[in-house]
């Protein structure tokens, strides 16, 4: 049987082996390359070593499917510049970006077999048209274009055979994700503070929910119900009668992929940036839900300024108390109230260690994290700011090292950091400019609409009965 026709491999040794081998070869080849370099070509040799390492990460993670690939996706759009050097960051992003929507696909006959098993009939009987070649192949399944008998165009996501068993084995292997994040940290020559086990648990919990597509369908319906008819946020509708545990059928959405969106006029990119900002952070406050994969593979951009949001398998639900902590900490930071910020963090488990940062240090750290709202407005997101944010939140030898070393954030905060870093990276690539603090006040202070989009959003939420 050809390698691409085999089901996803399971077992602790089989699933961990690609990482172990990769770690050894990456480190070994980097050392050998360094020893062979002369001063005049040292920089060129380092670049080649970084390129080989990044390619191996993408190739191994892409073939592993399931948890390992999903973990790779979580890193695929974080700005590495602050830790691997700005000159190498594009190398890692280009390699890992393939994990967003260009993973090795399964053969058409395997996809058809899964559909027949799940829905009781082959694709040719269920659909008026069904494309055997996938539109995209990702970590847990791949997507095929199809047409229903009533003429509707749909996207059919089909889970890889064996991926559920492989993921369950991965999640039972408590060392696997911890090994991955240690390896990821090893890519970064500057020290980075990561709660490896806490991050592994949080990622495992989110990925565990993705195994059953019925969970994803429920999440997507919740978002679609809330945003149906929204002026600039689009959510594809679910087709429940053609959705099961391993098959998910939704409306087919078409639009510009991120690489093409970046070529458009800056005014349009500003509108897209505001849409992503409002959906991601405003939706978090309204629904207490967040679509937990904020990378560009999950967005489609339209030339009328709207954005379609895809893939609701990894959704984080925040409690009212957790959201109150987030809002109160942001308010204290914007107000420059170091004592109130420290009290909020202390009361909610962020400062449980033997040492705690000074209030002024904590405030400076948070103001760097929230620079887009505390800086003079309007503020422009850039790649450089996205890289600086990574360093501010994680680097243990940077300007905020004392805070990074002394904070003990609860597990849900790790996911919130992923939201923050992912959205910031996307807005940075768009170079999006906006009155972000005035938009925040709409949500947290019941402020007036800051932009035409704010006026449209308020009118929509008022008509839909979503205004509290």
C-alpha positions in Angstrom: 0.0 0.0 0.0 1.3 3.4 -0.9 2.2 5.7 2.0 -0.6 8.2 1.0 -3.2 5.5 1.1 -2.5 4.3 4.6 -4.7 5.5 7.4 -3.2 7.9 10.0 -0.7 6.0 12.1 -1.5 5.5 15.8 0.5 4.4 18.8 2.7 6.3 21.2 6.0 5.4 19.6 4.8 5.9 16.0 3.3 9.3 16.7 6.2 10.7 18.8 9.0 9.3 16.5 8.8 12.0 13.8 9.4 14.7 16.5 12.3 12.9 18.1 14.1 12.2 14.8 13.4 15.7 13.6 14.9 17.2 16.7 18.1 15.2 16.4 18.6 16.0 12.7 17.7 19.6 12.9 20.2 20.2 15.8 22.9 18.0 14.3 22.8 19.5 10.8 22.8 23.0 12.2 26.0 22.2 14.1 27.6 20.6 11.1 26.7 23.5 8.9 28.1 25.9 11.4 31.4 24.1 11.6 31.8 24.2 7.9 31.2 27.9 7.6 33.9 30.5 7.0 33.4 34.0 8.2 32.6 35.3 4.7 29.7 33.0 4.2 28.5 32.4 7.7 25.2 34.3 7.3 24.3 32.4 4.1 24.9 29.1 5.9 22.7 30.1 8.9 19.9 31.0 6.5 20.2 27.6 4.8 20.1 25.8 8.1 17.0 27.7 9.2 15.4 27.0 5.8 16.1 23.2 6.2 14.8 23.2 9.7 11.5 25.0 8.8 10.9 22.7 5.8 11.4 19.6 8.0 8.9 20.9 10.6 6.3 21.5 7.9 6.8 18.2 6.1 6.8 16.0 9.3 3.9 17.8 10.9 1.9 17.7 7.7 2.3 14.0 7.3 1.5 13.3 11.0 -2.0 14.7 10.7 -4.1 15.1 13.9 -2.7 16.6 17.0 0.8 17.2 15.8 -0.2 19.0 12.7 -2.8 21.1 14.6 -0.2 22.1 17.1 2.0 23.2 14.1 -0.9 25.2 12.8 -1.1 27.0 16.1 2.4 28.3 15.5 2.0 28.9 11.8 1.1 32.6 11.9 2.8 33.8 15.0 5.5 36.3 14.2 8.9 34.6 14.9 10.9 37.8 14.3 11.6 38.6 17.9 13.1 35.2 18.6 14.6 33.7 15.5 15.7 37.0 14.0 13.7 39.2 11.6 15.8 37.9 8.6 14.6 34.3 9.2 11.0 34.9 10.2 9.6 34.6 6.7 11.4 31.2 6.3 9.5 29.7 9.1 6.2 31.4 8.2 6.4 30.2 4.6 7.1 26.6 5.5 4.5 26.4 8.3 1.9 28.3 6.4 1.4 25.2 4.2 -0.2 23.6 7.3 -3.1 26.0 7.1 -4.7 24.7 3.9 -2.2 22.6 1.9 -1.6 19.4 3.8 -1.1 16.1 2.0 -4.6 14.9 1.0 -6.1 11.4 1.2 -7.1 9.6 -2.1 -10.6 10.3 -3.5 -11.7 6.7 -2.9 -11.0 7.0 0.8 -13.1 10.2 1.1 -15.9 8.6 -0.8 -15.8 5.5 1.4 -16.0 7.7 4.6 -19.0 9.6 3.2 -20.9 6.4 2.3 -20.2 4.9 5.8 -21.4 8.1 7.5 -24.3 9.2 5.3 -25.5 5.8 4.0 -24.9 6.4 0.3 -22.0 7.3 -2.0 -21.3 10.9 -3.0 -22.8 10.3 -6.5 -26.2 9.5 -4.9 -26.2 12.2 -2.2 -25.0 15.2 -4.3 -25.9 16.4 -7.8 -22.2 17.1 -8.2 -19.2 16.1 -6.1 -15.6 17.1 -6.8 -13.3 14.1 -6.1 -10.2 16.3 -5.6 -10.3 18.4 -2.4 -10.3 22.1 -2.2 -8.1 22.0 0.9 -6.6 19.4 3.1 -5.8 20.2 6.8 -5.1 18.6 10.1 -8.1 16.4 10.7 -10.0 16.3 7.4 -10.2 17.7 3.9 -12.8 19.7 2.1 -14.6 18.9 -1.2 -16.8 21.2 -3.3 -20.2 19.8 -4.1 -23.7 20.8 -5.3 -27.0 19.7 -3.7 -30.0 18.5 -5.6 -31.7 21.8 -4.9 -28.8 23.7 -6.5 -27.0 25.0 -3.4 -23.2 24.8 -3.6 -21.7 23.3 -0.5 -18.4 22.4 1.1 -18.1 18.8 2.4 -15.5 18.3 5.1 -14.5 14.6 5.4 -12.4 13.3 8.3 -9.3 11.2 7.6 -9.8 7.5 8.2 -8.1 6.6 11.5 -7.5 10.2 12.6 -9.9 9.9 15.5 -8.0 6.9 16.9 -4.6 8.6 16.3 -5.8 11.8 18.1 -7.2 9.8 21.0 -3.8 8.1 21.3 -2.1 11.4 21.1 -4.2 12.9 23.8 -3.6 9.9 26.1 0.1 10.4 25.5 0.7 13.1 28.0 4.3 13.7 26.8 3.5 14.2 23.1 2.3 17.8 23.1 4.8 18.8 25.8 7.6 17.4 23.6 6.3 19.3 20.6 6.2 22.6 22.5 9.7 22.0 23.9 10.9 21.4 20.4 9.2 24.6 19.2 10.9 26.5 22.0 14.2 24.9 20.8 13.7 26.7 17.4 14.1 30.0 19.2 17.7 30.9 20.1 16.6 33.5 22.6 15.0 32.2 25.8 11.2 32.1 25.8 9.0 31.5 28.8 6.4 28.9 28.0 4.3 26.9 30.4 4.8 23.8 28.3 2.5 21.5 30.2 -0.2 24.1 30.7 -0.1 25.0 27.0 -0.2 21.3 26.1 -3.3 20.7 28.3 -5.1 23.7 26.8 -4.3 22.7 23.2 -5.3 19.1 23.9 -8.7 20.1 25.3 -9.5 22.3 22.3 -8.3 19.6 19.8 -10.2 16.9 21.6 -13.4 18.8 20.8 -12.6 18.7 17.1 -12.7 14.9 16.7 -16.5 14.9 16.5 -17.8 17.2 13.7 -21.1 17.4 15.4 -19.4 19.6 18.0 -18.1 21.8 15.3 -21.5 22.0 13.6 -23.1 23.1 16.9 -20.4 25.8 17.3 -20.9 27.0 13.7 -24.7 27.1 14.1 -24.3 29.2 17.2 -22.1 31.7 15.4 -24.3 31.7 12.3 -27.5 32.2 14.3 -26.0 35.3 16.0 -24.4 36.8 12.9 -27.1 35.9 10.3 -27.8 39.0 8.3 -24.8 40.9 9.7 -23.6 43.8 7.5 -19.9 42.7 7.3 -19.4 39.3 9.1 -20.4 36.2 7.2 -20.7 32.7 8.6 -21.6 29.8 6.3 -24.8 27.9 7.2 -24.6 24.2 8.2 -26.5 21.6 6.3 -27.5 19.3 9.2 -29.0 16.5 7.3 -25.6 15.9 5.6 -23.5 16.3 8.7 -22.4 13.5 11.1 -19.6 12.7 13.4 -17.1 12.5 10.5 -18.7 14.5 7.7 -19.6 18.2 7.9 -21.5 19.9 5.1 -21.9 23.7 5.0 -22.5 26.4 2.5 -19.6 26.8 0.1 -18.0 30.2 0.6 -15.7 31.8 -2.0 -13.5 34.9 -1.6 -9.9 36.1 -1.7 -7.4 34.1 0.2 -5.0 36.0 2.4 -2.1 36.2 0.0 -4.3 37.8 -2.6 -6.0 40.0 -0.1 -2.7 41.5 0.8 -2.3 42.9 -2.7 -5.5 45.0 -2.5 -5.9 48.7 -1.7 -5.0 49.8 1.8 -8.4 51.3 2.5 -9.9 47.8 1.8 -7.4 46.2 4.0 -8.3 48.6 6.8 -11.9 47.6 6.5 -11.0 43.9 6.7 -8.8 44.6 9.7 -11.7 46.3 11.5 -13.9 43.3 10.6 -11.5 40.8 12.0 -11.0 43.0 15.1 -14.7 43.4 15.8 -15.5 39.7 15.1 -12.6 38.4 17.2 -12.6 40.7 20.2 -16.0 42.2 20.1 -17.6 38.8 19.5 -15.7 37.5 22.5 -17.3 40.1 24.7 -20.8 39.6 23.3 -20.9 35.8 22.9 -18.1 34.9 25.3 -17.0 32.6 22.5 -14.0 32.7 20.3 -13.2 30.8 17.1 -9.8 29.6 18.3 -7.8 29.3 15.1 -7.1 33.0 14.2 -4.9 32.3 11.2 -5.6 33.5 7.6 -6.4 30.0 6.3 -9.8 30.4 8.1 -10.7 33.7 6.5 -12.1 34.6 3.1 -11.9 38.3 2.1 -14.5 40.1 -0.1 -14.0 43.3 -2.0 -17.1 44.9 -0.3 -15.2 44.9 2.9 -16.8 41.9 4.4 -15.1 38.7 5.7 -16.2 35.1 5.8 -15.1 33.2 8.9 -14.5 29.4 8.5 -13.6 26.4 10.7 -15.3 26.3 14.1 -13.8 23.1 15.4 -11.6 24.9 17.9 -13.8 27.2 19.9 -13.1 28.5 23.4 -16.0 29.4 25.6 -15.3 31.9 28.4 -17.3 32.1 31.6 -18.8 35.4 32.7 -16.2 35.6 35.5 -13.4 35.1 33.0 -14.7 37.7 30.7 -15.1 40.1 33.6 -11.4 39.6 34.5 -10.4 40.3 30.9 -12.5 43.5 30.7 -11.5 44.8 34.1 -7.8 44.2 33.4 -8.1 46.0 30.1 -9.9 48.9 31.7 -7.3 49.2 34.5 -4.5 49.1 31.9 -6.0 51.8 29.7 -6.6 54.0 32.8 -3.1 53.5 33.9 -4.3 52.1 37.3 -1.4 49.8 38.4 -3.0 49.0 41.8 -6.4 48.0 40.2 -4.6 45.9 37.6 -2.6 44.1 40.2 -5.6 43.5 42.4 -7.5 42.0 39.4 -4.7 39.7 38.5 -4.1 38.6 42.1 -7.8 37.8 42.7 -7.9 35.7 39.5 -4.8 33.5 39.9 -2.3 35.4 37.8 0.0 36.1 40.7 0.3 33.0 42.8 4.1 32.5 42.8 6.5 33.2 45.6 7.5 36.4 43.8 5.2 38.8 42.1 6.0 41.7 39.9 5.7 45.3 41.1 2.5 47.0 40.1 4.3 49.5 37.9 6.1 46.7 36.1 2.9 44.8 35.6 1.2 47.9 34.2 4.1 48.5 31.8 3.9 44.9 30.6 0.1 45.1 30.0 0.4 48.5 28.3 2.9 47.0 25.8 0.4 44.1 25.2 -2.4 46.6 24.6 -0.3 49.2 22.7 -2.9 49.2 19.9 -5.4 50.7 22.4 -3.2 52.8 24.6 -1.1 54.4 21.9 -2.1 57.6 20.1 -5.1 56.9 17.8 -5.6 55.9 15.1 -3.0 53.1 15.4 -1.5 51.1 12.6 -0.7 47.4 13.2 2.6 46.3 11.6 4.7 43.1 11.4 7.2 44.8 13.6 4.6 45.4 16.3 3.4 41.8 16.1 7.0 40.5 16.6 7.5 42.9 19.5 4.3 41.6 21.1 5.6 38.1 21.1 8.8 39.2 22.8 6.8 41.2 25.4 4.5 38.3 26.3 7.1 35.5 26.3 10.7 36.6 26.3 12.5 36.1 29.7 15.5 38.2 28.7 13.5 41.2 27.3 12.3 44.5 28.7 9.5 42.8 30.7 11.5 39.8 31.9 10.6 40.2 35.5 6.9 40.1 34.8 7.2 37.2 32.4 9.1 35.2 35.0 6.9 36.0 37.9 3.4 35.7 36.4 1.5 32.4 36.8 -1.4 32.7 34.3 -4.2 30.2 34.5 -4.6 27.8 31.5 -7.4 29.7 29.8 -5.1 32.7 29.6 -2.8 30.8 27.3 -5.6 30.5 24.9 -6.4 34.2 25.2 -2.7 34.9 24.4 -3.1 32.8 21.3 -6.1 34.9 20.3 -4.2 38.1 20.9 -1.0 37.0 19.1 -2.9 35.5 16.1 -5.2 38.5 15.5 -2.3 40.9 16.0 -0.2 39.0 13.4 -3.1 39.1 10.9 -3.7 42.8 11.4 0.0 43.4 11.2 0.2 41.8 7.8 -2.7 43.9 6.7 -1.1 47.0 8.1 -4.6 47.8 9.3 -5.2 51.3 10.7 -8.1 52.1 13.0 -9.4 53.9 16.1 -9.0 50.6 18.2 -9.4 52.3 21.6 -12.7 54.0 20.6 -13.9 50.6 19.2 -13.0 49.0 22.5 -15.0 51.6 24.4 -18.1 50.6 22.3 -17.9 47.2 24.0 -16.5 47.9 27.5 -17.8 51.4 28.2 -21.1 51.5 26.2 -19.4 54.2 24.1 -20.8 55.6 20.8 -20.0 53.9 17.5 -16.5 54.9 16.5 -16.8 54.1 12.7 -19.4 53.5 10.1 -18.9 49.8 10.7 -19.6 50.5 14.4 -22.9 52.2 13.4 -23.9 49.3 11.2 -23.0 46.7 13.9 -25.0 48.6 16.6 -28.0 48.8 14.3 -27.8 45.1 13.5 -27.4 44.1 17.2 -30.3 46.4 18.2 -32.6 45.0 15.6 -31.6 41.4 16.4 -32.1 42.0 20.2 -28.4 41.4 21.0 -27.8 44.7 22.8 -27.6 44.1 26.6 
